[in-house]
Amino acid sequence: MKLGISLYPGLDADRAKSLLLLQKAAALGYSRVFSSLHIPESNAASLREDALYLFAYAESLGLDVIADISPLTLKILDIPELTPARLKQLHITTARFDYGIGTETIAAFSREMKVQLNASTARSVELHALLKAEADFSRIDGQHNFYPRPHTGLSSETVQRQNALLHRHDIPAGVFAASQTGRRGPLYAGLPTMESLRGIAPCDAAPILTAIGCDSLIIGDSNPTLAELEALADPETLAKADARYSRKALPPKKEWQPDAPLPLHIHVLSEAPYIKSLLSQSYTNRPDPAADVIRAKESRDTAKDVTIVPERNENKLIIEMPKEYAAVFAGPQHLANGKKSSLLPVGTVLLDNNSYGRYKGELQILTAPQPMDPRSNVIAQVKKEDVPLLSLISAEIPFRFEIG
């Protein structure tokens, strides 16, 4: 199993600490370093300078330098065009293409350098298009997304099915695990691919991930301790992981596709002036569906100009809802600050408020109970009779709300 670490120039300002991390990882046998060149919180002024310095040093250590590439990369790195030659000058050895880059471009890059696909959103049609475009599959691998916001990570089944899809085309699949000792901002909640492994140390996650077909593992957070690095690279850990390794060739899952957005009848619980307008839109679940929530992929853009102040409406789920909702309302849960909170039930509709930073405006429907987070407003509840319909809203399924 290949191992990797992550660095984020312009976000992790301590260059000396980053250099030491690279040295330690290389000495322990890590072979990859991942970085993203379009993180909104990055300091653009220092990103390019730090990236050039750190990538050059990583390459000198023999590490494969993987960089997340998007059209925004041109502006951030101040380069006139996106070409393999330009990226190689920046000491990037693998270009990970996420969004906004066409199939023909990816295929052309693969003929000159290593490229990486987004394993979480890859589809058969995309892979066949790469074949048609004469991509060099010997230079292609896949790497899943990581998910900074709690409850948005993938399920084990999604990871396993996506891995199986890539394996059918002889493409290796990589995954992220969360550091438990040095988490990256701005949320500091870990950067895992799989939601159920958010609180699991990378060395303990490795056997689980290899069992569902992951070929490589990168620690997504950029400040792991030496002990954490050593535990993951321990030969016994890797032997244990390899022993559980199996490419379970799950068949392709035939998704149900409605002719029109699936209607969900809801009770509105917020009186904010913008709520009914937001709830009157049609939305689509993301192509990388979360394990615990349905994420409306259009909602952040729809609400980008709206000021969403925090509000506490969770009590209305019991006060204003029919009595049967109290039965699915677990709790109370004791929080770190000594206060109590109840678990929000399946079907709760949340809207991330301004306190959630870049996630402001994200609309979610819970598919598993979760504690109340003051950074998310409870705005509605799917009616009991429609809750079973939530299981139909898988990747890229459109839905809309019926108020009343």
URHUCOR-V265914 format. One record per backbone hydrogen bond with DSSP energy under -1.0 kcal/mol. NH is the residue of the N-H (numbers start at 1). CO is the residue of the C=O. Records with the same first field share a line. If there is no record, write none. Layout:
# URHUCOR-V265914
NH = CO ; CO
This chain:
# URHUCOR-V265914
2 = 215
4 = 217
5 = 32
7 = 34
11 = 8
12 = 8
15 = 13
18 = 14
19 = 15
20 = 16
21 = 17
22 = 18
23 = 19
24 = 20
25 = 21
26 = 22
27 = 23
28 = 24
29 = 26
30 = 25
31 = 3
32 = 3
33 = 64
34 = 5
35 = 66
37 = 68
42 = 39
43 = 10
47 = 43
50 = 46
51 = 47
52 = 48
53 = 49
54 = 50
55 = 51
56 = 52
57 = 53
58 = 54
59 = 55
60 = 56
61 = 57
62 = 59
63 = 58
64 = 31
66 = 33
67 = 94
68 = 35
69 = 96
73 = 70
76 = 72
77 = 73
79 = 74
87 = 83
88 = 84
89 = 85
91 = 88
92 = 87
93 = 65
94 = 65
95 = 114
96 = 67
97 = 116
98 = 69
106 = 102
107 = 103
108 = 104
109 = 105
110 = 106
112 = 109
113 = 109
115 = 139
116 = 95
117 = 141
119 = 117 ; 143
122 = 118
127 = 123
128 = 124
129 = 125
130 = 126
131 = 127
132 = 128
133 = 129
134 = 131
135 = 130
137 = 135
139 = 136
140 = 137
141 = 115
142 = 172
143 = 117
144 = 174
147 = 192
152 = 149
154 = 193
159 = 155
160 = 156
161 = 157
162 = 158
163 = 159
164 = 160
165 = 161
166 = 162
167 = 163
168 = 164
169 = 166
170 = 167
171 = 166
174 = 142
175 = 216
177 = 218
188 = 184
193 = 176
195 = 154
197 = 194
198 = 195
200 = 197
204 = 201
205 = 201
206 = 202
209 = 205
210 = 206
211 = 207
213 = 210
214 = 209
215 = 173
216 = 173
217 = 2
218 = 175
219 = 4
220 = 177
223 = 182
229 = 225
230 = 226
231 = 227
232 = 228
233 = 229
238 = 234
239 = 235
240 = 236
241 = 237
242 = 238
243 = 239
245 = 242
246 = 210
248 = 246
250 = 248
262 = 398
264 = 400
266 = 402
267 = 381
269 = 379
270 = 379
275 = 272
278 = 274
279 = 275
281 = 278
283 = 399
285 = 397
286 = 295
291 = 153
294 = 365
296 = 363
297 = 284
299 = 296
302 = 298
303 = 299
306 = 303
316 = 313
317 = 314
318 = 315
319 = 315
320 = 316
325 = 322
326 = 323
333 = 341
335 = 339
338 = 335
341 = 333
343 = 330
344 = 370
347 = 366
348 = 345
349 = 380
350 = 364
351 = 377
352 = 362
353 = 375
354 = 308
356 = 353
357 = 354
359 = 356
360 = 357
361 = 352
362 = 359
364 = 350
365 = 294
366 = 348
367 = 292
368 = 292
370 = 344
376 = 373
377 = 351
379 = 349
380 = 349
381 = 267
382 = 347
383 = 265
386 = 383
389 = 386
390 = 387
391 = 388
392 = 389
393 = 390
394 = 392
397 = 394
399 = 283
400 = 262
402 = 264
404 = 266
